[in-house]
């Protein structure tokens, strides 16, 4: 299985073939279009990510020691950003998520080219994923003691 850093490098490589940001946005939109639609039963208030200008839902499941994420947004660019984040974090252990240094955003230029509201929303999603990882790690440790 690829490591989180392997996947981040893959993403960096995929974006590196484009010089123009319109092409990079097209790639982000393409990722968003490939995101699996979130079942309506998960579009509940508890799954809404606060801090996002658009509507974003994040469903988290914990199976076999790993976190599995599904997400959706009503904004096409945000859906693409979610697809990238889920590609990195889904099907990972809490420790892998907690210990990850997310470098892909800076490396592909997202930090410089996203609007402040999109950037804040993306950071809110990542923060929520990390909170889930911390919570499930604590629960795991409690159950092992």
C-alpha positions, 0 to 999 in steps of 0.5 A, a space after each residue: 500500500 502506498 504511503 501518504 507521502 507517496 500519494 502526495 508526491 503523485 498529486 504533486 507530479 500530476 499537477 507539475 505538468 501544468 504551468 497555467 492555473 486554469 489547467 490546474 483548476 480544470 484538473 481539480 474539477 476533474 477530481 471533483 467529478 470523480 468523487 463518489 456522491 455522498 448518500 443523502 442519509 449522511 447529509 446531516 447537520 452533524 456532518 457539515 463542516 463549519 468554516 466553509 463558505 459552500 456546503 460541505 459534508 464529511 462522513 467518517 467511519 472507523 473500521 479495522 483500525 482505519 478511518 474511511 471518509 466520504 465527502 461532498 460539496 455543492 461547489 465544484 472546486 471544493 469537490 475537487 479539493 475534497 477528492 484530493 484530501 480524501 485520496 490522501 487520508 481515507 483508509 489510513 490509521 489515526 497515527 498516519 493521519 496525525 503524523 502527516 505533514 501535508 506538503 502537497 498544497 504548498 508544492 502545487 501552489 494551492 496556498 497561493 491560488 485559492 481564495 481565502 474562503 476556499 483556503 479556510 474551508 479546506 483547512 477546516 476539512 483537514 482539521 476535522 479529519 485530524 480531530 477524528 483521528 485523534 478521537 479514534 486513537 484515544 478510543 483505541 488506546 482506552 479499549 486496549 487498556 
